[in-house]
């Protein structure tokens, strides 16, 4: 029998956006409500496509609810699905493990949460579908849960649900929970393994079985870039057709701008506007949150050194002038250097040449930079305990060289352009 289902994971409903209060002018309400809007869109999709069931593969929540509103919202969406004759199957992950969620709401008939004590199998007899899954008992599950999943039921369409890092290669920066291997999953004889935990979509294996991380439903910060959503899977005569459906309501991007040769803020704004349009021209929706990095040798370094915030203001102005695109500049990072010939400066006989020579000497030797910095800063007052790790005396040589390079770049950027030649190196070696 032919049927459709949706595979989603890592909803993180009501997950707080870290440091939101630090963003002046941020579209705060849209950011806060994005995870809910994405789930509502998923339920709308499920009903419109008349899917047979929906799979949520862990981390529906981001830990214990602050109040009952988070759980109540998820329950309401499940009620919508069940009323449309769509069943729901859930395994819990590290963020919403059995031990993590303390509040309880009445169960919804037609919604099944897989047990955490062992793998269990749920059957949908009319479709001849067998679903195998196990929830997390506590946050840190380091055992290979997949080893104890049963073999496939012969003549049925078998789906495994597993919240897992899978392997170090697939895990990326995610914690190594419930690690297993592609070989272990393949040995079960299933048709589809619905995974969760990794927030970047990955089709790990195409067939026998198809193994997929759908990614999270809604990106939450600048490290979760690109389209986010779910897998819409159609099964026809036992064959799988799958499509990634974007459901995110805020999409995160990173944009790097090479400012080399840009003479002023107008040139920067024009370059930024053009690159934003190229990046987003095929995506009129949703709200686009963009982190912009501006780097290179440019006279902009002098403007920024003279008046901090110049570069950021130009980038934000460029975004404001875009028409037909919903853009919020989340952050602007500047790594600029003035077009200065350091070799020529080093050969001069003035204060600037002393700066360049000193940085060159210190940059080439770890012991020298450590001794010099700690000697110069020995009378510096101690920082509060929560900032002690950032005190210059506690930094390693590489970090100190980076700070010296930044300090030199700031000093040299304040030098009048007329005394420098643009052909040389504009920033000290780090």
Secondary structure, DSSP 8 states (H G I E B T S, - for coil): --EEEEEEB---BT---TTGGGSTT--HHHHHHHHHHHHHHHHHHHHHHT-SEEEEES-SBSSS-SSHHHHHHHHHHHHHHHHTT-EEEEE--SSS-TTT--------TTEEE--SSS-EEEEEGGGTEEEEE---SSS---S-GGGGS----TTSEEEEEEE--BSHHHHTTS---SB--HHHHHTTT-SEEEEES-SS-EEEESSSSEEEE--BSS--STTSBS--EEEEEEEETTEEEEEEEE--SEEEEEEEEE-TT--SHHHHHHHHHHHHHHHHTT---SEEEEEEEEEEE-THHHHHHHSTTHHHHHHHHHHHT-SS--EEEEEEEEEEE----HHHHHTSSSHHHHHHHHHHHHHT-HHHHHHHHHHHTTTS----GGGGGGSGGGS-HHHHHHHHHHHHHHHHHTS-GGG--TTS--S---
